[in-house]
Amino acid sequence: MNKIKNTSFKKRSIDTKTAIQVKIVSSPAGLHPKNKHHGRYNFEHLVKALPELERVITNNPRGEHSIDFSNPLAVKLLNKALLCRYYDVKTWDIPEGYLCPPIPGRADYIHRVADLLRNESKGLKHHLVRVLDIGVGANCIYPIIGVVDYKWSVVASDIDPVSIHSAKEIVTNNLPLKGKIECRLQTDSKNFFQNIILPGEYYDITTCNPPFHKSLSDAQQGTDRKIKNLALNRQKRGKSANIVAEKTQPALNFGGQKAELWCTGGEAEFVKNMVLESREFADQVLWFSTLISKKENVRWMKKNLEKVNAIDVQILEMSQGQKVSRIVAWTFKTHQQRQQWLKLKS
């Protein structure tokens, strides 16, 4: 069961004394109960879904099937198999070098914001929910999970034309996604919602996975650390590994382009600008949300939410193994206004 703590932060507006209500929602460690990817991957089922996966399967020291997670091709094939097996997405690919994210963690984000909406309205009909995904990337993962698991309608945006083209190809070539996902190019890299949210459009929630790093060199250092950790982990499990050789690999398993991995100011600056712009679209969006990877950026974000007079904030904590991340969701509508909004979705 989720544990909820309530705290409040005073708004700075001189024309109101209302405090921002902040709920910290702590969940048990591990994946969301509705996540399809609990436990070890069933490679027997995955190979049946995608036979070519078999050529990159290895055995770990315990004799169990696995893949080399530092091998970009192996990770891509694993994702293709997961999408085919669990989401009926039979045609999926991304351009070389683009982000190939771990699907279980992406699915957790979707399930937790679905809970947020469901908790607001017990009779919510998910097929009536409309979502905006900021920075969809070439992989289109968030919209895929939202559409297949919840029948949501999704608008997906990105500043990279190649990513938008790739996402459109995925949607066009997979029947479960047709008519449910619309991909839009953001032509101004300084904007998040402007030019994407059109007059007369309304969204129940927005999602986003911000660029983590603040520069190319920062991203490269992060890549080196992860490659080294993968090699060390293999050594601990009894596999030989040449750490120096690993560091010379041209790409990490998940890949990633500039807009996917880094931006000026990093995650903190990205989410600050998103919060400031969200105020302009307070009437058209019920809940805004974003993933926050760095714990110290949550406090930074709260301060900016004070500045724009957000009314309610929820911090959804997620933990998978040693990795802890958070979803921060905020709204400019009162509880009563939200109930009126969602009454149309029940």
C-alpha positions, 0 to 999 in steps of 0.5 A: 500500500502506498504511504502518503505524507502531507506537507505544505509550502507557502506561496509567494504571491502577494494576493493569496495566502493559500499554501501549496499542498504537497503529497509525498507518495511512497510505494513499496520497493520494486515495480508497480503491481500492474507492471508486466515486467516483474521478475526475470525476463522469460527468454523462452517466451521472448524468443518465440515473439522475436526469434532473432533475439536468440543470437544475443542470449548468453548464460550468466554464472548461474546458468540462467539466460540473459543478455550482455546489457553493455551491447547496444544491439542486444538491448535493442533486440530485447526491447523489440521482443518485449514490445512484441510479446507484451504490447503487440507492437510487432514493428519497432526500430530506432535510428542508430545511436538513439535512446533505447530505454529500459522498458520496465522503468518506463512502464512504471511511470505510466502506471503511477500517473494512471494511479494518480488520475484514478485516485482523483476519480474512482469511476475514471474511464481511461479510454477517455483520457488524453495525454501529452508526452513531452520529448517522446524520442525516437522510441515512442515508449511512453505513448505505446504503454499508455495506449496499450495498457490504458487505451489513452489518446496521446499527443507526442512531441519532440524537438528532433525531426528524426525522433518524430519521423521514427515515432510516426513510423512506429505508430503507422506500422502497428495497428494497436497504435493507429489513431491513438498517437499523434506526433508533433514537432516542436519547432522552438527548442525553448518551448515545451507546450507552446505550439504543441497544445493548440487552442481548444485542446485539453489534456488530463496529464502530461508526461516527460523524461527530461535530459539528465546531463548539463553538457556533452562532456557530463553525458560522456562521463556518465556513460564511462561510469556506467560502462565501468560499473557494468564491467565490474558487475560482470567480474563480481558475477564471475565473468572476465571483463577488461574494464579498459576495453569496455571504456573504449566502446563507442556507445552505451547500451541505451545510446542517446542523442543530444536532446535525449541526454543533455541540455544547458543547465541539465535536468534542474534548468529543464524542469524549472523552465517547464514549470514556468511555462506550465502556468500559461496552460493551467486552463488546458491541462489538469495535471502536469508531470515529469520524472526527476532523477536527481533527488536534489532537484526536487527541492529546486522544483518545489521552489519554482512551483511556489513561484507559479502558484501551483495548488497541489503537488504530488511526489511519487517515489519509485525504487527499483533495486538501488535506483530511486527516482521520482515523478513530480506532478502538479496542478493549478486546479482545486480539488473541486475543479478537478472533480468537475473536470473528471466527471466528464471522464466517468 
